[in-house]
Amino acid sequence: MGETILAIDDEKINREFYCGLLKYKGYNVLNAENGEDALKILGITSVDLVLLDIMMPGISGFDVLKSIRENKKLQSLPVIIITALADKGNRLKGLQLGADDFITKPFNVDELVVKVNSQIKLAFLRNQIFEKRKLLNIVDKLDEGIIITASTFMPIVTNLKAKDFLGMKEEPENILTHLKKKFKKDVYPYQNSNYFIVKSHDVGKPGIFSLNVQPVIDSSENIDSYVFIIRDITSNAAVLFDWTDSAEPYKLE
């Protein structure tokens, strides 16, 4: 795991309990005994989730939650309210201010762990979707077809130009399998590099394309992902490439 949790509670025994339990479960734990200290920590430290007591002296938990949601950098930070207040009014106020979940004191230990795990996973998925959308907004503006896949060739991002070139209405489960079916034998190597010439009329936009496949290597020297770059070279293929119909096709493997 390794995610960092900030536990905010004015009672020391509660902070010590959260710290001991969550560290045992593999989390890093910071703690604050009041809202002022909590906001200072959030201003200088990156955390992945906040456990927030409501009834505290000084700045209340509701005020802390409001400050979190008004901060653009913290708007998506998961916040679980832990409170002895079980009435609907306080739960409704918490929801209106942007709480992600509630745990009522006295709480069940398993419930706490499950809800913490769930909110961190949900936040990770939201971030992945957000990052994918940002990346897609960028690559959709490019003239080249771009496909980014996992190491298993499962597409992660496919821009509009790639879908246009390849006649893809939706992303296939495996881009390599899709290319094999789509181009059959009409794929030719170029100077023994990662570049291939694609000659086919069975595509969304018939013509001749250059297909560049680049592996992305992680810190352990393993292939983390692949980037496919597709360019339409129909108008100048004869000038750029020395190939003929009798050339040996490249077998996609």
LOMI-700739 format. One record per residue (C-alpha): x, y, z; residue in three letters. Coordinates in steps of 0.25 Angstrom, whole numbers, padded with zeros to 4 digits, always signed. Example, Ala and Ser with C-alpha at 12.3 -4.5 7.8 and 13.67 -1.06 7.14 Angstrom:
// LOMI-700739
+0049-0018+0031ALA/+0055-0004+0029SER/
This chain:
// LOMI-700739
+0000+0000+0000MET/+0008+0012+0005GLY/-0003+0022+0004GLU/-0003+0033+0014THR/-0015+0036+0023ILE/-0018+0048+0032LEU/-0026+0045+0045ALA/-0032+0057+0051ILE/-0037+0055+0065ASP/-0036+0064+0078ASP/-0035+0051+0087GLU/-0021+0045+0088LYS/-0026+0031+0090ILE/-0034+0031+0077ASN/-0022+0037+0069ARG/-0013+0026+0075GLU/-0023+0015+0071PHE/-0024+0020+0057TYR/-0009+0021+0056CYS/-0007+0007+0061GLY/-0018+0000+0053LEU/-0015+0006+0040LEU/+0000+0005+0041LYS/-0002-0010+0043TYR/-0010-0010+0030LYS/+0001-0004+0023GLY/-0003+0011+0022TYR/+0006+0023+0026ASN/-0002+0031+0037VAL/-0001+0046+0041LEU/-0010+0051+0052ASN/-0015+0065+0056ALA/-0022+0068+0069GLU/-0030+0080+0064ASN/-0034+0086+0051GLY/-0024+0097+0050GLU/-0012+0087+0051ASP/-0020+0078+0041ALA/-0021+0090+0031LEU/-0006+0093+0033LYS/-0002+0078+0030ILE/-0011+0078+0017LEU/-0004+0091+0012GLY/+0010+0085+0012ILE/+0008+0070+0011THR/+0001+0061+0001SER/-0009+0051+0007VAL/-0018+0041+0001ASP/-0029+0041+0011LEU/-0034+0048+0023VAL/-0041+0042+0035LEU/-0049+0054+0041LEU/-0055+0056+0055ASP/-0067+0066+0055ILE/-0067+0070+0069MET/-0054+0078+0072MET/-0051+0090+0079PRO/-0047+0102+0071GLY/-0049+0099+0056ILE/-0060+0088+0055SER/-0059+0076+0046GLY/-0070+0083+0037PHE/-0061+0095+0035ASP/-0049+0086+0032VAL/-0057+0079+0022LEU/-0062+0092+0016LYS/-0047+0097+0015SER/-0043+0084+0008ILE/-0054+0085-0003ARG/-0051+0100-0006GLU/-0036+0097-0008ASN/-0035+0093-0023LYS/-0023+0084-0020LYS/-0031+0076-0009LEU/-0045+0075-0016GLN/-0044+0061-0019SER/-0037+0057-0006LEU/-0046+0045+0000PRO/-0051+0050+0014VAL/-0058+0040+0024ILE/-0065+0046+0035ILE/-0064+0039+0049ILE/-0074+0044+0059THR/-0083+0041+0070ALA/-0094+0049+0064LEU/-0103+0039+0057ALA/-0115+0048+0054ASP/-0119+0050+0039LYS/-0117+0066+0040GLY/-0102+0064+0042ASN/-0100+0053+0032ARG/-0108+0062+0022LEU/-0099+0074+0025LYS/-0086+0065+0023GLY/-0091+0061+0010LEU/-0094+0075+0005GLN/-0080+0079+0009LEU/-0074+0067+0001GLY/-0072+0056+0011ALA/-0069+0043+0004ASP/-0074+0033+0015ASP/-0077+0033+0030PHE/-0074+0024+0042ILE/-0081+0026+0054THR/-0075+0024+0068LYS/-0073+0014+0074PRO/-0069+0008+0061PHE/-0066-0006+0056ASN/-0051-0008+0053VAL/-0054-0016+0041ASP/-0064-0006+0036GLU/-0053+0005+0037LEU/-0042-0003+0030VAL/-0052-0007+0019VAL/-0057+0008+0017LYS/-0043+0013+0017VAL/-0038+0003+0006ASN/-0051+0005-0002SER/-0049+0021-0003GLN/-0034+0020-0006ILE/-0037+0010-0018LYS/-0049+0019-0023LEU/-0039+0031-0022ALA/-0029+0024-0030PHE/-0039+0020-0041LEU/-0044+0034-0041ARG/-0030+0039-0043ASN/-0027+0029-0054GLN/-0040+0033-0062ILE/-0036+0048-0060PHE/-0022+0046-0065GLU/-0027+0038-0077LYS/-0037+0049-0081ARG/-0026+0059-0080LYS/-0016+0051-0088LEU/-0027+0048-0098LEU/-0030+0063-0100ASN/-0016+0065-0103ILE/-0014+0053-0113VAL/-0027+0056-0120ASP/-0021+0069-0125LYS/-0010+0062-0132LEU/-0009+0059-0147ASP/-0003+0045-0144GLU/-0011+0033-0140GLY/-0007+0030-0125ILE/-0010+0017-0118ILE/-0005+0015-0104ILE/-0006+0000-0099THR/-0003-0008-0087ALA/+0008-0018-0088SER/-0003-0028-0092THR/-0006-0019-0104PHE/-0020-0015-0097MET/-0022-0001-0102PRO/-0022+0010-0091ILE/-0023+0022-0100VAL/-0027+0022-0115THR/-0029+0036-0121ASN/-0039+0040-0132LEU/-0028+0040-0143LYS/-0024+0025-0140ALA/-0039+0021-0140LYS/-0041+0028-0153ASP/-0028+0022-0160PHE/-0032+0008-0155LEU/-0047+0008-0156GLY/-0049+0006-0141MET/-0063+0009-0136LYS/-0058+0004-0122GLU/-0046+0000-0115GLU/-0043-0015-0117PRO/-0038-0023-0105GLU/-0024-0026-0112ASN/-0019-0016-0122ILE/-0009-0026-0127LEU/-0020-0036-0130THR/-0028-0025-0137HIS/-0017-0021-0146LEU/-0014-0036-0150LYS/-0029-0037-0154LYS/-0030-0023-0161LYS/-0017-0023-0169PHE/-0015-0038-0171LYS/-0002-0039-0178LYS/-0001-0025-0183ASP/+0010-0020-0173VAL/+0024-0018-0178TYR/+0036-0016-0170PRO/+0045-0003-0172TYR/+0060-0005-0171GLN/+0059-0015-0159ASN/+0054-0004-0150SER/+0041-0002-0142ASN/+0035+0004-0154TYR/+0025-0003-0163PHE/+0018+0000-0176ILE/+0003-0003-0175VAL/-0003-0005-0189LYS/-0018-0008-0189SER/-0031-0004-0194HIS/-0039-0011-0183ASP/-0038+0001-0173VAL/-0046+0013-0170GLY/-0038+0022-0178LYS/-0031+0013-0189PRO/-0017+0016-0193GLY/-0003+0014-0188ILE/+0002+0016-0174PHE/+0014+0016-0166SER/+0013+0009-0153LEU/+0023+0011-0142ASN/+0023+0003-0129VAL/+0031+0007-0118GLN/+0032+0000-0104PRO/+0032+0008-0091VAL/+0042+0002-0081ILE/+0040+0003-0066ASP/+0051+0004-0056SER/+0052-0011-0055SER/+0055-0012-0070GLU/+0042-0018-0073ASN/+0032-0014-0083ILE/+0022-0005-0077ASP/+0014-0001-0089SER/+0014+0001-0104TYR/+0012+0014-0112VAL/+0007+0012-0126PHE/+0009+0024-0136ILE/+0001+0023-0149ILE/+0003+0033-0160ARG/-0003+0034-0174ASP/+0008+0034-0184ILE/-0001+0030-0197THR/+0004+0043-0204SER/+0019+0041-0203ASN/+0021+0026-0199ALA/+0028+0024-0212ALA/+0038+0035-0209VAL/+0041+0031-0195LEU/+0041+0016-0195PHE/+0047+0006-0205ASP/+0037-0005-0205TRP/+0029-0013-0215THR/+0017-0022-0215ASP/+0027-0034-0216SER/+0034-0030-0203ALA/+0033-0040-0191GLU/+0021-0036-0182PRO/+0024-0034-0168TYR/+0017-0044-0159LYS/+0011-0038-0147LEU/+0014-0046-0134GLU/
